[in-house]
C-alpha cells in the first residue's frame, strides 16, 4: 500500500494576509494530489525533528511573527534533507524578519510595497493597491510551474524585493518612476522564484495579498503547481 505524502501547513502571523482563508484555498488541492495534511498555527512544529523528517512539503503562510532558534534550525534541516518549502506573498517572503538565517534560506525579502499618491490614501490596506504587470521571463516558458502562462496584470500590493542571485527567477515586476517617489529609475524585482537548498526545493510567489489575488487564474495555477514542484 502506498504511503500518503505528508504536507505541513504553518499559518498565522499578521491577520491582514488572511492566513487561514488563504491556506484553506489550497488544502483541497494538496489532498486531491495525495497529501495527508497537518495544520499548525505556529512554527513550533519545526523543532520536532522526528516529525519533520517525514514531511514532504511545508506550505507556510506566516507573515512577520518570530521564530525560535531551534524552530528555524529544524526547518532548515528539513529542507536540506529534501522537504519542500513553498508559499506566497508575506507568508514566506516577509516571515521572521529578525532571523537573518531565514532570509538567507528564502533568498528574497519583502522591502516595501509603494502605494498610491499620498492624496489618494485613506489609511487602509487599499492605499497600497496599484496596477502592475507580472512579466514572465524566457525561463518560465519551459518550467513546470509557469509553462503556458503569459504576462498578467493585477491591482494589489506590488512587492519591492531584496534578493540574491542564487534564486532562479521565473517572473519579475517593475516599480515605475512616479513623481512623488524618491527613486529615479525603474526598479525590477523578482515576483516568482525557486531556490535549491541541499536536497530541498523552495518556491516563492510574491502576488497573494488577499484571497481574491490568489483566486486570479494565473496566480492560482502558479501556486498550485509551485506547491507540487517544491515537494519532495
C-alpha positions as CSV (number, residue, x, y, z in Angstrom):
1,X,0.0,0.0,0.0
2,X,1.3,3.4,-1.0
3,X,2.0,5.7,2.0
4,X,0.4,9.1,1.6
5,X,2.7,12.1,1.1
6,X,2.7,14.5,4.1
7,X,2.1,18.2,3.8
8,X,2.5,20.5,6.8
9,X,0.6,23.9,6.7
10,X,2.1,26.5,9.0
11,X,-0.1,29.6,9.1
12,X,-0.6,32.7,11.2
13,X,1.2,36.0,11.9
14,X,-0.4,39.2,10.6
15,X,-4.1,38.6,10.0
16,X,-4.3,41.1,7.1
17,X,-2.9,38.4,4.8
18,X,-5.8,36.1,5.7
19,X,-3.6,33.1,6.6
20,X,-6.5,30.8,7.4
21,X,-8.6,31.6,4.3
22,X,-5.6,31.7,2.0
23,X,-4.2,28.3,3.0
24,X,-7.7,26.8,3.1
25,X,-7.9,27.7,-0.6
26,X,-5.0,25.3,-1.4
27,X,-5.5,22.5,1.1
28,X,-8.1,20.7,-1.1
29,X,-5.6,20.8,-3.9
30,X,-3.0,19.1,-1.7
31,X,-5.5,16.4,-0.6
32,X,-6.6,15.8,-4.2
33,X,-2.9,15.2,-5.1
34,X,-2.5,12.5,-2.4
35,X,-1.2,14.5,0.6
36,X,-2.1,13.9,4.2
37,X,-2.4,17.5,5.6
38,X,-1.5,18.7,9.1
39,X,-2.2,22.3,10.0
40,X,-0.3,24.3,12.7
41,X,-0.7,27.9,13.9
42,X,2.9,28.5,14.8
43,X,6.4,27.4,13.7
44,X,6.9,25.3,16.9
45,X,6.4,22.1,15.0
46,X,9.6,22.8,13.0
47,X,11.6,21.9,16.1
48,X,10.1,18.3,16.1
49,X,12.9,16.6,14.1
50,X,11.3,13.2,14.1
51,X,8.1,14.6,12.6
52,X,9.8,17.0,10.1
53,X,11.9,14.1,8.7
54,X,8.8,12.7,7.2
55,X,7.3,15.9,5.8
56,X,7.3,16.1,2.0
57,X,6.1,19.7,1.8
58,X,5.7,22.7,4.0
59,X,3.2,25.3,2.9
60,X,3.9,28.4,5.0
61,X,1.7,31.5,5.4
62,X,3.3,33.2,8.4
63,X,3.7,37.0,7.9
64,X,6.2,38.7,10.2
65,X,6.0,36.9,13.6
66,X,9.1,35.4,15.1
67,X,10.8,32.0,15.1
68,X,12.9,30.5,17.8
69,X,16.5,29.3,17.1
70,X,15.6,25.6,17.4
71,X,12.5,26.0,15.3
72,X,14.4,27.6,12.4
73,X,17.2,25.0,12.7
74,X,14.5,22.3,12.3
75,X,13.0,23.9,9.3
76,X,16.4,24.5,7.6
77,X,17.5,20.9,8.4
78,X,14.3,19.5,6.9
79,X,14.7,21.5,3.7
80,X,18.3,20.5,3.4
81,X,17.2,16.9,3.7
82,X,14.6,17.2,1.0
83,X,11.4,18.7,2.4
84,X,9.9,21.3,0.1
85,X,9.1,24.8,1.3
86,X,6.5,26.9,-0.6
87,X,4.4,29.9,-0.1
88,X,3.3,33.3,-1.4
89,X,3.5,37.0,-0.6
90,X,4.3,37.9,3.0
91,X,3.6,34.4,4.2
92,X,7.0,33.3,3.0
93,X,8.8,36.4,1.8
94,X,8.1,38.6,4.9
95,X,8.3,36.0,7.7
96,X,10.6,36.2,10.7
97,X,12.2,39.5,9.9
98,X,14.6,39.3,12.8
99,X,16.1,36.0,11.8
100,X,18.8,36.6,9.2
101,X,19.3,32.9,8.5
102,X,15.7,32.6,7.4
103,X,16.1,35.4,4.9
104,X,19.2,33.6,3.6
105,X,17.2,30.4,3.2
106,X,14.4,32.1,1.2
107,X,16.7,34.2,-0.9
108,X,14.4,37.2,-1.3
109,X,12.8,39.5,1.3
110,X,10.0,42.0,1.1
111,X,11.2,45.5,1.4
112,X,8.1,47.6,0.7
113,X,5.0,47.9,-1.5
114,X,4.9,51.5,-2.8
115,X,1.3,52.8,-2.7
116,X,-0.9,55.3,-4.3
117,X,-0.3,59.0,-4.5
118,X,-0.4,60.5,-0.9
119,X,-3.5,62.5,-1.8
120,X,-5.4,59.3,-2.6
121,X,-4.6,57.4,0.6
122,X,-7.3,56.8,3.2
123,X,-5.4,55.0,5.9
124,X,-6.5,51.5,4.7
125,X,-4.9,48.5,3.0
126,X,-6.2,49.6,-0.3
127,X,-3.8,52.6,-0.1
128,X,-1.1,50.1,-1.3
129,X,-3.1,48.6,-4.2
130,X,-1.6,49.7,-7.5
131,X,-1.9,48.3,-11.1
132,X,1.1,46.4,-12.2
133,X,2.2,43.6,-14.5
134,X,3.9,40.3,-13.7
135,X,6.3,39.7,-16.5
136,X,7.2,36.1,-17.3
137,X,10.9,35.6,-18.2
138,X,12.1,33.3,-21.0
139,X,12.9,30.6,-18.5
140,X,9.3,30.4,-17.5
141,X,8.1,29.1,-20.8
142,X,9.6,25.6,-20.2
143,X,9.3,25.5,-16.4
144,X,6.6,23.1,-14.9
145,X,5.4,25.9,-12.6
146,X,4.9,28.5,-15.3
147,X,4.6,26.7,-18.6
148,X,1.9,28.2,-20.8
149,X,1.3,31.3,-18.6
150,X,1.8,34.7,-20.2
151,X,2.3,38.1,-18.6
152,X,-0.7,39.2,-16.4
153,X,-1.9,42.3,-14.7
154,X,-3.0,42.8,-11.1
155,X,-4.3,45.6,-8.9
156,X,-2.9,44.8,-5.5
157,X,0.3,45.2,-3.4
158,X,3.3,45.2,-5.7
159,X,6.3,43.8,-3.7
160,X,9.7,45.5,-4.0
161,X,12.0,42.6,-3.1
162,X,15.6,42.5,-2.0
163,X,17.1,39.3,-3.4
164,X,20.4,37.4,-4.1
165,X,21.4,35.8,-7.4
166,X,21.1,32.3,-6.1
167,X,17.4,32.4,-6.8
168,X,16.1,31.1,-10.1
169,X,13.7,33.8,-11.2
170,X,10.7,32.9,-13.4
171,X,8.9,36.2,-13.4
172,X,9.6,39.8,-12.4
173,X,7.7,43.0,-11.7
174,X,8.9,46.6,-12.2
175,X,8.2,49.6,-10.0
176,X,7.6,52.6,-12.2
177,X,9.0,56.1,-11.7
178,X,6.4,58.3,-10.2
179,X,6.7,62.0,-9.4
180,X,6.1,61.5,-5.6
181,X,8.6,58.7,-5.1
182,X,12.2,59.3,-4.1
183,X,13.8,56.8,-6.6
184,X,14.9,58.0,-10.0
185,X,14.8,54.9,-12.2
186,X,12.6,51.9,-12.6
187,X,13.3,49.0,-10.2
188,X,12.7,45.4,-11.2
189,X,12.1,42.8,-8.5
190,X,11.6,39.0,-8.7
191,X,7.9,38.1,-8.5
192,X,8.2,34.3,-8.8
193,X,11.2,32.3,-8.0
194,X,12.6,29.0,-7.0
195,X,15.7,28.0,-4.9
196,X,17.6,24.8,-4.4
197,X,18.8,24.2,-0.9
198,X,20.6,21.0,-0.1
199,X,18.2,18.2,-1.3
200,X,15.2,20.5,-0.9
201,X,13.3,23.0,-3.2
202,X,11.9,26.3,-2.3
203,X,9.1,28.1,-4.2
204,X,8.0,31.8,-3.7
205,X,5.2,33.8,-5.4
206,X,5.0,37.4,-4.3
207,X,1.4,38.1,-5.5
208,X,-1.2,36.9,-3.0
209,X,-2.0,39.7,-0.6
210,X,-5.7,38.6,-0.3
211,X,-7.7,35.5,-1.2
212,X,-9.0,37.5,-4.2
213,X,-5.4,37.8,-5.6
214,X,-4.8,34.1,-5.1
215,X,-8.0,33.3,-7.0
216,X,-6.7,35.1,-10.1
217,X,-6.4,32.2,-12.6
218,X,-2.7,32.7,-13.3
219,X,-1.7,33.2,-9.7
220,X,-3.7,30.2,-8.5
221,X,-2.3,28.0,-11.2
222,X,1.3,29.1,-10.4
223,X,0.8,28.5,-6.7
224,X,-0.8,25.1,-7.2
225,X,2.0,24.0,-9.5
226,X,4.6,25.5,-7.2
227,X,3.4,23.5,-4.2
228,X,3.7,20.3,-6.1
229,X,7.1,21.2,-7.7
230,X,8.7,22.1,-4.4
231,X,7.5,18.9,-2.7
232,X,9.9,16.0,-2.1
